[in-house]
Amino acid sequence: MGIVPKHPFPMETIFKTCFLVNFGMDPEVLSRLLPHPIKPDLHNDEAFISIVISNLHDTRPAFLPKGFGFNFSQIVYRAIVRCNGERGVHFLRSDADNRFMCLTGNMFSFFHFNYASIQQLRSGNQHSIKVRTKGGEADISACYDLEKTTNKTPRNSVFGNLDDAKEYFAELYVAFSTIPGHTTAVRIDRTNWDLGFVSDENAEYSFMNGSNNFPTDSTRLDSIFYVEDLFYHWHVLEKSKIAL
């Protein structure tokens, strides 16, 4: 695990705003990015990744009182996976606009932080997002219309209704990774996702369309959720030996 232990203490934060942008793909596209024995969790024979676009408030070790944390914007690319017979997520990449959080996040977690310029602007019911990353690998240009938040499933989604989509994308309570000879798990407690579908007028997500990991047209946009004011508590890391 290196000199510095990963996830050595519990963390807490509030997701003040959160968009979950969901992409489907052929399982082989995702499988080659996952460490053994973590595998894609499939729905209708597709694998999925969610981009979590959020404003985090009061992010801190759980033993510190409220008011001692950091506020910042974060973008997380999390694969929906299965490991040791359990559904969860695996973090492929994280971008944040706070250099201290990137430094400490890479030191103490498996979340793969990168520094990025992240601009979020709310004007009435329009929420626009511009993300600029090194080399443009994970740039984002998005504009969500919150006035049109709905329970109706988007036409291009493979999920029959909001409850089915929520069950698959949101009811996930553990992040998996690996170290030599072991899988690792970081479990969470959180408040309920009271979410709805939104649309994106721009829908430019360069990491998912044309990056080294995801060639052009290898993924498709399935759906986008919006939710506010989520409390999250991350527990310390657990290890399990990989069966031979």
PyRosetta script that sets phi, psi and omega in degrees:
from pyrosetta import init, pose_from_sequence

init()
pose = pose_from_sequence("MGIVPKHPFPMETIFKTCFLVNFGMDPEVLSRLLPHPIKPDLHNDEAFISIVISNLHDTRPAFLPKGFGFNFSQIVYRAIVRCNGERGVHFLRSDADNRFMCLTGNMFSFFHFNYASIQQLRSGNQHSIKVRTKGGEADISACYDLEKTTNKTPRNSVFGNLDDAKEYFAELYVAFSTIPGHTTAVRIDRTNWDLGFVSDENAEYSFMNGSNNFPTDSTRLDSIFYVEDLFYHWHVLEKSKIAL")
pose.set_psi(1, 0.1)
pose.set_omega(1, 179.4)
pose.set_phi(2, 88.4)
pose.set_psi(2, -178.3)
pose.set_omega(2, -176.8)
pose.set_phi(3, -68.7)
pose.set_psi(3, -41.6)
pose.set_omega(3, -178.9)
pose.set_phi(4, -95.4)
pose.set_psi(4, 125.1)
pose.set_omega(4, 179.8)
pose.set_phi(5, -67.9)
pose.set_psi(5, 147.5)
pose.set_omega(5, -179.9)
pose.set_phi(6, -92.5)
pose.set_psi(6, 140.6)
pose.set_omega(6, 179.5)
pose.set_phi(7, 47.8)
pose.set_psi(7, 53.5)
pose.set_omega(7, -174.7)
pose.set_phi(8, -81.6)
pose.set_psi(8, -12.7)
pose.set_omega(8, -179.7)
pose.set_phi(9, -143.0)
pose.set_psi(9, 154.2)
pose.set_omega(9, -179.9)
pose.set_phi(10, -69.3)
pose.set_psi(10, 151.1)
pose.set_omega(10, 179.7)
pose.set_phi(11, -126.9)
pose.set_psi(11, 154.3)
pose.set_omega(11, 176.5)
pose.set_phi(12, -137.2)
pose.set_psi(12, 152.6)
pose.set_omega(12, 175.7)
pose.set_phi(13, -161.0)
pose.set_psi(13, 169.9)
pose.set_omega(13, 171.0)
pose.set_phi(14, -119.9)
pose.set_psi(14, 123.5)
pose.set_omega(14, 170.6)
pose.set_phi(15, -82.9)
pose.set_psi(15, 98.7)
pose.set_omega(15, -178.1)
pose.set_phi(16, -68.0)
pose.set_psi(16, -45.0)
pose.set_omega(16, 171.4)
pose.set_phi(17, -133.2)
pose.set_psi(17, 147.4)
pose.set_omega(17, -177.1)
pose.set_phi(18, -153.2)
pose.set_psi(18, 123.7)
pose.set_omega(18, 171.5)
pose.set_phi(19, -108.0)
pose.set_psi(19, 137.9)
pose.set_omega(19, 177.7)
pose.set_phi(20, -118.5)
pose.set_psi(20, 106.0)
pose.set_omega(20, -174.6)
pose.set_phi(21, -102.0)
pose.set_psi(21, 114.4)
pose.set_omega(21, -167.4)
pose.set_phi(22, -106.3)
pose.set_psi(22, 128.3)
pose.set_omega(22, -179.8)
pose.set_phi(23, -119.6)
pose.set_psi(23, 135.3)
pose.set_omega(23, 173.1)
pose.set_phi(24, -101.5)
pose.set_psi(24, 157.2)
pose.set_omega(24, -177.4)
pose.set_phi(25, -163.9)
pose.set_psi(25, 166.3)
pose.set_omega(25, 172.3)
pose.set_phi(26, -62.4)
pose.set_psi(26, 137.1)
pose.set_omega(26, -178.4)
pose.set_phi(27, -54.5)
pose.set_psi(27, -32.6)
pose.set_omega(27, -179.4)
pose.set_phi(28, -64.9)
pose.set_psi(28, -30.9)
pose.set_omega(28, 178.8)
pose.set_phi(29, -62.2)
pose.set_psi(29, -43.1)
pose.set_omega(29, 179.9)
pose.set_phi(30, -80.9)
pose.set_psi(30, -36.7)
pose.set_omega(30, -174.6)
pose.set_phi(31, -55.5)
pose.set_psi(31, -38.9)
pose.set_omega(31, -176.2)
pose.set_phi(32, -70.3)
pose.set_psi(32, -10.5)
pose.set_omega(32, 179.2)
pose.set_phi(33, -99.1)
pose.set_psi(33, -4.2)
pose.set_omega(33, -174.4)
pose.set_phi(34, -103.7)
pose.set_psi(34, 136.4)
pose.set_omega(34, 177.2)
pose.set_phi(35, -75.3)
pose.set_psi(35, 144.2)
pose.set_omega(35, 175.1)
pose.set_phi(36, -62.3)
pose.set_psi(36, 137.2)
pose.set_omega(36, 5.1)
pose.set_phi(37, -102.0)
pose.set_psi(37, 24.7)
pose.set_omega(37, 179.5)
pose.set_phi(38, -74.2)
pose.set_psi(38, 133.5)
pose.set_omega(38, -176.3)
pose.set_phi(39, -130.9)
pose.set_psi(39, 155.5)
pose.set_omega(39, 175.6)
pose.set_phi(40, -62.7)
pose.set_psi(40, 142.3)
pose.set_omega(40, 170.7)
pose.set_phi(41, -95.1)
pose.set_psi(41, 120.5)
pose.set_omega(41, -168.6)
pose.set_phi(42, -97.0)
pose.set_psi(42, 148.3)
pose.set_omega(42, 169.2)
pose.set_phi(43, -133.8)
pose.set_psi(43, 124.6)
pose.set_omega(43, -176.5)
pose.set_phi(44, 52.2)
pose.set_psi(44, 40.2)
pose.set_omega(44, 177.3)
pose.set_phi(45, 65.6)
pose.set_psi(45, 17.6)
pose.set_omega(45, 175.6)
pose.set_phi(46, -115.0)
pose.set_psi(46, 150.8)
pose.set_omega(46, 169.5)
pose.set_phi(47, -97.9)
pose.set_psi(47, 160.0)
pose.set_omega(47, -174.7)
pose.set_phi(48, -140.7)
pose.set_psi(48, 147.2)
pose.set_omega(48, 170.5)
pose.set_phi(49, -127.0)
pose.set_psi(49, 138.6)
pose.set_omega(49, 172.3)
pose.set_phi(50, -110.2)
pose.set_psi(50, 135.0)
pose.set_omega(50, 168.3)
pose.set_phi(51, -93.6)
pose.set_psi(51, 119.1)
pose.set_omega(51, 179.2)
pose.set_phi(52, -98.1)
pose.set_psi(52, 111.9)
pose.set_omega(52, -178.6)
pose.set_phi(53, -108.7)
pose.set_psi(53, 114.6)
pose.set_omega(53, -168.7)
pose.set_phi(54, -144.1)
pose.set_psi(54, 154.9)
pose.set_omega(54, 165.8)
pose.set_phi(55, -104.0)
pose.set_psi(55, 117.9)
pose.set_omega(55, -178.2)
pose.set_phi(56, -102.9)
pose.set_psi(56, 135.0)
pose.set_omega(56, -179.7)
pose.set_phi(57, -120.6)
pose.set_psi(57, 138.7)
pose.set_omega(57, 174.2)
pose.set_phi(58, 57.0)
pose.set_psi(58, 45.9)
pose.set_omega(58, 178.0)
pose.set_phi(59, -77.3)
pose.set_psi(59, 124.9)
pose.set_omega(59, -171.4)
pose.set_phi(60, -163.9)
pose.set_psi(60, 161.2)
pose.set_omega(60, 166.8)
pose.set_phi(61, -58.3)
pose.set_psi(61, 139.0)
pose.set_omega(61, -171.8)
pose.set_phi(62, -63.7)
pose.set_psi(62, -20.0)
pose.set_omega(62, -180.0)
pose.set_phi(63, -79.1)
pose.set_psi(63, -9.7)
pose.set_omega(63, 176.6)
pose.set_phi(64, -88.4)
pose.set_psi(64, 145.8)
pose.set_omega(64, 178.8)
pose.set_phi(65, -71.4)
pose.set_psi(65, 161.3)
pose.set_omega(65, 177.0)
pose.set_phi(66, -58.6)
pose.set_psi(66, 145.1)
pose.set_omega(66, -177.9)
pose.set_phi(67, 98.5)
pose.set_psi(67, -9.5)
pose.set_omega(67, 179.7)
pose.set_phi(68, -100.4)
pose.set_psi(68, 6.7)
pose.set_omega(68, -175.7)
pose.set_phi(69, -97.3)
pose.set_psi(69, -175.9)
pose.set_omega(69, -178.7)
pose.set_phi(70, -111.7)
pose.set_psi(70, 146.2)
pose.set_omega(70, 171.4)
pose.set_phi(71, -107.1)
pose.set_psi(71, 132.5)
pose.set_omega(71, 179.3)
pose.set_phi(72, -163.5)
pose.set_psi(72, 168.6)
pose.set_omega(72, 174.9)
pose.set_phi(73, -100.9)
pose.set_psi(73, 144.5)
pose.set_omega(73, -176.3)
pose.set_phi(74, -142.7)
pose.set_psi(74, 142.5)
pose.set_omega(74, 174.1)
pose.set_phi(75, -120.3)
pose.set_psi(75, 125.8)
pose.set_omega(75, -179.2)
pose.set_phi(76, -124.6)
pose.set_psi(76, 132.9)
pose.set_omega(76, 175.0)
pose.set_phi(77, -104.0)
pose.set_psi(77, 105.9)
pose.set_omega(77, -174.6)
pose.set_phi(78, -119.8)
pose.set_psi(78, 124.7)
pose.set_omega(78, 177.6)
pose.set_phi(79, -82.3)
pose.set_psi(79, 141.8)
pose.set_omega(79, 173.9)
pose.set_phi(80, -85.9)
pose.set_psi(80, 118.8)
pose.set_omega(80, -169.2)
pose.set_phi(81, -134.7)
pose.set_psi(81, 174.6)
pose.set_omega(81, 173.9)
pose.set_phi(82, -131.5)
pose.set_psi(82, 136.5)
pose.set_omega(82, -179.5)
pose.set_phi(83, -150.8)
pose.set_psi(83, 132.2)
pose.set_omega(83, 179.4)
pose.set_phi(84, 53.4)
pose.set_psi(84, 38.3)
pose.set_omega(84, 176.8)
pose.set_phi(85, 76.9)
pose.set_psi(85, 13.8)
pose.set_omega(85, -174.3)
pose.set_phi(86, -130.4)
pose.set_psi(86, 142.0)
pose.set_omega(86, 175.0)
pose.set_phi(87, -81.8)
pose.set_psi(87, 144.7)
pose.set_omega(87, 177.0)
pose.set_phi(88, -170.0)
pose.set_psi(88, -153.6)
pose.set_omega(88, -179.9)
pose.set_phi(89, -131.0)
pose.set_psi(89, 159.9)
pose.set_omega(89, 172.5)
pose.set_phi(90, -132.5)
pose.set_psi(90, 128.1)
pose.set_omega(90, -175.9)
pose.set_phi(91, -84.6)
pose.set_psi(91, 116.5)
pose.set_omega(91, 176.7)
pose.set_phi(92, -84.8)
pose.set_psi(92, -35.3)
pose.set_omega(92, -174.7)
pose.set_phi(93, -164.5)
pose.set_psi(93, 145.9)
pose.set_omega(93, 171.6)
pose.set_phi(94, -132.3)
pose.set_psi(94, 139.7)
pose.set_omega(94, 174.1)
pose.set_phi(95, -121.6)
pose.set_psi(95, 139.3)
pose.set_omega(95, 179.5)
pose.set_phi(96, -143.8)
pose.set_psi(96, 154.0)
pose.set_omega(96, -178.9)
pose.set_phi(97, -100.4)
pose.set_psi(97, 21.5)
pose.set_omega(97, 177.5)
pose.set_phi(98, -125.9)
pose.set_psi(98, 114.4)
pose.set_omega(98, -174.8)
pose.set_phi(99, -65.2)
pose.set_psi(99, -34.9)
pose.set_omega(99, 179.2)
pose.set_phi(100, -64.9)
pose.set_psi(100, -41.8)
pose.set_omega(100, 178.8)
pose.set_phi(101, -66.3)
pose.set_psi(101, -36.0)
pose.set_omega(101, 176.5)
pose.set_phi(102, -63.6)
pose.set_psi(102, -44.1)
pose.set_omega(102, -179.4)
pose.set_phi(103, -63.5)
pose.set_psi(103, -52.1)
pose.set_omega(103, -177.6)
pose.set_phi(104, -71.7)
pose.set_psi(104, -32.5)
pose.set_omega(104, 177.8)
pose.set_phi(105, -63.0)
pose.set_psi(105, -41.5)
pose.set_omega(105, 177.8)
pose.set_phi(106, -73.1)
pose.set_psi(106, -28.5)
pose.set_omega(106, 179.6)
pose.set_phi(107, -71.8)
pose.set_psi(107, -41.6)
pose.set_omega(107, -169.8)
pose.set_phi(108, -111.5)
pose.set_psi(108, 1.8)
pose.set_omega(108, -177.1)
pose.set_phi(109, -139.7)
pose.set_psi(109, 172.0)
pose.set_omega(109, 174.3)
pose.set_phi(110, -102.3)
pose.set_psi(110, 27.8)
pose.set_omega(110, -170.9)
pose.set_phi(111, -93.0)
pose.set_psi(111, -2.2)
pose.set_omega(111, 169.7)
pose.set_phi(112, 57.1)
pose.set_psi(112, 63.8)
pose.set_omega(112, -176.4)
pose.set_phi(113, -77.6)
pose.set_psi(113, 145.7)
pose.set_omega(113, 170.6)
pose.set_phi(114, -133.7)
pose.set_psi(114, 145.0)
pose.set_omega(114, 175.9)
pose.set_phi(115, -78.9)
pose.set_psi(115, 139.6)
pose.set_omega(115, -179.9)
pose.set_phi(116, -146.7)
pose.set_psi(116, 154.5)
pose.set_omega(116, 168.4)
pose.set_phi(117, -84.6)
pose.set_psi(117, 119.9)
pose.set_omega(117, -178.1)
pose.set_phi(118, -126.2)
pose.set_psi(118, 116.9)
pose.set_omega(118, 178.7)
pose.set_phi(119, -114.4)
pose.set_psi(119, 122.5)
pose.set_omega(119, 176.0)
pose.set_phi(120, -121.7)
pose.set_psi(120, 130.4)
pose.set_omega(120, -176.6)
pose.set_phi(121, -132.4)
pose.set_psi(121, 125.8)
pose.set_omega(121, 175.3)
pose.set_phi(122, -105.9)
pose.set_psi(122, 122.3)
pose.set_omega(122, 176.0)
pose.set_phi(123, -129.3)
pose.set_psi(123, 103.1)
pose.set_omega(123, -173.3)
pose.set_phi(124, 63.5)
pose.set_psi(124, -123.4)
pose.set_omega(124, 178.3)
pose.set_phi(125, -96.6)
pose.set_psi(125, 4.2)
pose.set_omega(125, 178.9)
pose.set_phi(126, -94.2)
pose.set_psi(126, 126.0)
pose.set_omega(126, 177.9)
pose.set_phi(127, -118.9)
pose.set_psi(127, 109.2)
pose.set_omega(127, -178.3)
pose.set_phi(128, -105.6)
pose.set_psi(128, 148.6)
pose.set_omega(128, -177.1)
pose.set_phi(129, -136.8)
pose.set_psi(129, 130.5)
pose.set_omega(129, 173.2)
pose.set_phi(130, -125.8)
pose.set_psi(130, 123.4)
pose.set_omega(130, 178.3)
pose.set_phi(131, -121.6)
pose.set_psi(131, 129.5)
pose.set_omega(131, 177.9)
pose.set_phi(132, -123.3)
pose.set_psi(132, 124.6)
pose.set_omega(132, -175.5)
pose.set_phi(133, -121.7)
pose.set_psi(133, 165.5)
pose.set_omega(133, -179.8)
pose.set_phi(134, -59.1)
pose.set_psi(134, 125.3)
pose.set_omega(134, -179.3)
pose.set_phi(135, 70.8)
pose.set_psi(135, 3.4)
pose.set_omega(135, 179.7)
pose.set_phi(136, 73.1)
pose.set_psi(136, 12.7)
pose.set_omega(136, -172.9)
pose.set_phi(137, -62.9)
pose.set_psi(137, -35.1)
pose.set_omega(137, -176.3)
pose.set_phi(138, -129.3)
pose.set_psi(138, 39.7)
pose.set_omega(138, 176.4)
pose.set_phi(139, -67.1)
pose.set_psi(139, 148.9)
pose.set_omega(139, 177.9)
pose.set_phi(140, -135.5)
pose.set_psi(140, 138.6)
pose.set_omega(140, 168.5)
pose.set_phi(141, -133.0)
pose.set_psi(141, 112.3)
pose.set_omega(141, -175.1)
pose.set_phi(142, -139.6)
pose.set_psi(142, 150.8)
pose.set_omega(142, 175.2)
pose.set_phi(143, -144.5)
pose.set_psi(143, 111.0)
pose.set_omega(143, -175.2)
pose.set_phi(144, -103.9)
pose.set_psi(144, 136.8)
pose.set_omega(144, 178.3)
pose.set_phi(145, -100.0)
pose.set_psi(145, 100.3)
pose.set_omega(145, -175.5)
pose.set_phi(146, -74.1)
pose.set_psi(146, -18.1)
pose.set_omega(146, 177.3)
pose.set_phi(147, -65.3)
pose.set_psi(147, -25.1)
pose.set_omega(147, -177.3)
pose.set_phi(148, -100.7)
pose.set_psi(148, 20.5)
pose.set_omega(148, 174.2)
pose.set_phi(149, -58.3)
pose.set_psi(149, 133.4)
pose.set_omega(149, -170.9)
pose.set_phi(150, -145.3)
pose.set_psi(150, 160.5)
pose.set_omega(150, 171.8)
pose.set_phi(151, -90.2)
pose.set_psi(151, -5.4)
pose.set_omega(151, -176.8)
pose.set_phi(152, -79.4)
pose.set_psi(152, 129.0)
pose.set_omega(152, -178.3)
pose.set_phi(153, -66.2)
pose.set_psi(153, 134.2)
pose.set_omega(153, 176.8)
pose.set_phi(154, -59.4)
pose.set_psi(154, 151.7)
pose.set_omega(154, -176.7)
pose.set_phi(155, -59.8)
pose.set_psi(155, -35.0)
pose.set_omega(155, -175.5)
pose.set_phi(156, -88.7)
pose.set_psi(156, 3.9)
pose.set_omega(156, -179.7)
pose.set_phi(157, -84.5)
pose.set_psi(157, 146.3)
pose.set_omega(157, 177.1)
pose.set_phi(158, -91.2)
pose.set_psi(158, 2.7)
pose.set_omega(158, -179.6)
pose.set_phi(159, -94.8)
pose.set_psi(159, 137.7)
pose.set_omega(159, -172.6)
pose.set_phi(160, -72.6)
pose.set_psi(160, -29.0)
pose.set_omega(160, -178.3)
pose.set_phi(161, -159.1)
pose.set_psi(161, 174.1)
pose.set_omega(161, -177.0)
pose.set_phi(162, -63.3)
pose.set_psi(162, -39.3)
pose.set_omega(162, -178.8)
pose.set_phi(163, -62.9)
pose.set_psi(163, -41.5)
pose.set_omega(163, 178.3)
pose.set_phi(164, -64.5)
pose.set_psi(164, -42.8)
pose.set_omega(164, 179.9)
pose.set_phi(165, -66.6)
pose.set_psi(165, -41.5)
pose.set_omega(165, 178.0)
pose.set_phi(166, -62.2)
pose.set_psi(166, -43.1)
pose.set_omega(166, 180.0)
pose.set_phi(167, -58.8)
pose.set_psi(167, -41.9)
pose.set_omega(167, -176.6)
pose.set_phi(168, -75.4)
pose.set_psi(168, -47.2)
pose.set_omega(168, -170.9)
pose.set_phi(169, -90.0)
pose.set_psi(169, -28.6)
pose.set_omega(169, -171.3)
pose.set_phi(170, -108.2)
pose.set_psi(170, -27.3)
pose.set_omega(170, -176.8)
pose.set_phi(171, -85.3)
pose.set_psi(171, 68.4)
pose.set_omega(171, -175.9)
pose.set_phi(172, -134.1)
pose.set_psi(172, 126.7)
pose.set_omega(172, -168.3)
pose.set_phi(173, -129.2)
pose.set_psi(173, 19.5)
pose.set_omega(173, 179.3)
pose.set_phi(174, -153.8)
pose.set_psi(174, 139.6)
pose.set_omega(174, 175.1)
pose.set_phi(175, -108.8)
pose.set_psi(175, 124.7)
pose.set_omega(175, -177.6)
pose.set_phi(176, -102.2)
pose.set_psi(176, 146.5)
pose.set_omega(176, 168.0)
pose.set_phi(177, -149.8)
pose.set_psi(177, -168.6)
pose.set_omega(177, 179.4)
pose.set_phi(178, -139.8)
pose.set_psi(178, 153.6)
pose.set_omega(178, 165.2)
pose.set_phi(179, -131.7)
pose.set_psi(179, 165.3)
pose.set_omega(179, -176.8)
pose.set_phi(180, -52.0)
pose.set_psi(180, 119.5)
pose.set_omega(180, 176.3)
pose.set_phi(181, 83.9)
pose.set_psi(181, -4.3)
pose.set_omega(181, -175.4)
pose.set_phi(182, -140.8)
pose.set_psi(182, 151.1)
pose.set_omega(182, 160.6)
pose.set_phi(183, -95.2)
pose.set_psi(183, 153.6)
pose.set_omega(183, 178.0)
pose.set_phi(184, -122.1)
pose.set_psi(184, 153.4)
pose.set_omega(184, 180.0)
pose.set_phi(185, -140.7)
pose.set_psi(185, 131.5)
pose.set_omega(185, 172.7)
pose.set_phi(186, -118.1)
pose.set_psi(186, 114.6)
pose.set_omega(186, -175.8)
pose.set_phi(187, -94.0)
pose.set_psi(187, 155.9)
pose.set_omega(187, -177.8)
pose.set_phi(188, -128.3)
pose.set_psi(188, 153.8)
pose.set_omega(188, 162.0)
pose.set_phi(189, -115.7)
pose.set_psi(189, 144.2)
pose.set_omega(189, -179.6)
pose.set_phi(190, -158.1)
pose.set_psi(190, 167.6)
pose.set_omega(190, 173.3)
pose.set_phi(191, -82.1)
pose.set_psi(191, 168.4)
pose.set_omega(191, -175.1)
pose.set_phi(192, -69.6)
pose.set_psi(192, 143.1)
pose.set_omega(192, 174.3)
pose.set_phi(193, -83.9)
pose.set_psi(193, 101.9)
pose.set_omega(193, 173.8)
pose.set_phi(194, -94.0)
pose.set_psi(194, 86.2)
pose.set_omega(194, -165.9)
pose.set_phi(195, -115.6)
pose.set_psi(195, 169.9)
pose.set_omega(195, 173.6)
pose.set_phi(196, -148.0)
pose.set_psi(196, 165.3)
pose.set_omega(196, 177.7)
pose.set_phi(197, -81.1)
pose.set_psi(197, 142.5)
pose.set_omega(197, 170.3)
pose.set_phi(198, -131.4)
pose.set_psi(198, 167.3)
pose.set_omega(198, 177.0)
pose.set_phi(199, -112.4)
pose.set_psi(199, 163.6)
pose.set_omega(199, -178.8)
pose.set_phi(200, -124.1)
pose.set_psi(200, 119.0)
pose.set_omega(200, -178.1)
pose.set_phi(201, -73.7)
pose.set_psi(201, -24.7)
pose.set_omega(201, -178.4)
pose.set_phi(202, -100.4)
pose.set_psi(202, -54.7)
pose.set_omega(202, 175.3)
pose.set_phi(203, 55.2)
pose.set_psi(203, 50.9)
pose.set_omega(203, 174.6)
pose.set_phi(204, -110.7)
pose.set_psi(204, 109.8)
pose.set_omega(204, -178.4)
pose.set_phi(205, -130.3)
pose.set_psi(205, 91.4)
pose.set_omega(205, -167.0)
pose.set_phi(206, -67.3)
pose.set_psi(206, -31.1)
pose.set_omega(206, -179.7)
pose.set_phi(207, -63.1)
pose.set_psi(207, -31.2)
pose.set_omega(207, -176.3)
pose.set_phi(208, -91.1)
pose.set_psi(208, -2.9)
pose.set_omega(208, -176.2)
pose.set_phi(209, -149.4)
pose.set_psi(209, 87.0)
pose.set_omega(209, 175.3)
pose.set_phi(210, 112.1)
pose.set_psi(210, 1.3)
pose.set_omega(210, 175.9)
pose.set_phi(211, -81.6)
pose.set_psi(211, 174.2)
pose.set_omega(211, 178.1)
pose.set_phi(212, -61.0)
pose.set_psi(212, -31.7)
pose.set_omega(212, -179.1)
pose.set_phi(213, -81.7)
pose.set_psi(213, -31.1)
pose.set_omega(213, -176.0)
pose.set_phi(214, -133.1)
pose.set_psi(214, 93.1)
pose.set_omega(214, -179.9)
pose.set_phi(215, -57.8)
pose.set_psi(215, 159.4)
pose.set_omega(215, -179.4)
pose.set_phi(216, -52.9)
pose.set_psi(216, 132.6)
pose.set_omega(216, 177.7)
pose.set_phi(217, 67.1)
pose.set_psi(217, 18.5)
pose.set_omega(217, 176.7)
pose.set_phi(218, -88.8)
pose.set_psi(218, -9.1)
pose.set_omega(218, 178.0)
pose.set_phi(219, -131.1)
pose.set_psi(219, 165.1)
pose.set_omega(219, 176.3)
pose.set_phi(220, -138.3)
pose.set_psi(220, 142.8)
pose.set_omega(220, 178.4)
pose.set_phi(221, -76.2)
pose.set_psi(221, 120.4)
pose.set_omega(221, -178.0)
pose.set_phi(222, -95.6)
pose.set_psi(222, -47.5)
pose.set_omega(222, -173.7)
pose.set_phi(223, -168.8)
pose.set_psi(223, 164.8)
pose.set_omega(223, 177.6)
pose.set_phi(224, -136.8)
pose.set_psi(224, 131.0)
pose.set_omega(224, 175.6)
pose.set_phi(225, -106.3)
pose.set_psi(225, 155.8)
pose.set_omega(225, 169.4)
pose.set_phi(226, -132.0)
pose.set_psi(226, 138.4)
pose.set_omega(226, 179.7)
pose.set_phi(227, -151.1)
pose.set_psi(227, 155.2)
pose.set_omega(227, -178.3)
pose.set_phi(228, -129.5)
pose.set_psi(228, 156.5)
pose.set_omega(228, 167.2)
pose.set_phi(229, 53.9)
pose.set_psi(229, 62.6)
pose.set_omega(229, 177.4)
pose.set_phi(230, -103.5)
pose.set_psi(230, 128.3)
pose.set_omega(230, 172.3)
pose.set_phi(231, -88.9)
pose.set_psi(231, 132.6)
pose.set_omega(231, 178.3)
pose.set_phi(232, -127.1)
pose.set_psi(232, 138.5)
pose.set_omega(232, 173.1)
pose.set_phi(233, -130.1)
pose.set_psi(233, 117.9)
pose.set_omega(233, 176.2)
pose.set_phi(234, -95.3)
pose.set_psi(234, 132.4)
pose.set_omega(234, 177.0)
pose.set_phi(235, -86.8)
pose.set_psi(235, 174.4)
pose.set_omega(235, 179.2)
pose.set_phi(236, -75.3)
pose.set_psi(236, 162.4)
pose.set_omega(236, -174.4)
pose.set_phi(237, -68.9)
pose.set_psi(237, 139.9)
pose.set_omega(237, 171.4)
pose.set_phi(238, -111.3)
pose.set_psi(238, 149.7)
pose.set_omega(238, 177.9)
pose.set_phi(239, -123.1)
pose.set_psi(239, 144.3)
pose.set_omega(239, 173.6)
pose.set_phi(240, -135.8)
pose.set_psi(240, 136.2)
pose.set_omega(240, 178.0)
pose.set_phi(241, -68.3)
pose.set_psi(241, 140.7)
pose.set_omega(241, 175.7)
pose.set_phi(242, -78.5)
pose.set_psi(242, 125.8)
pose.set_omega(242, -179.6)
pose.set_phi(243, -66.4)
pose.set_psi(243, 138.1)
pose.set_omega(243, 179.2)
pose.set_phi(244, -78.6)
pose.dump_pdb("model.pdb")
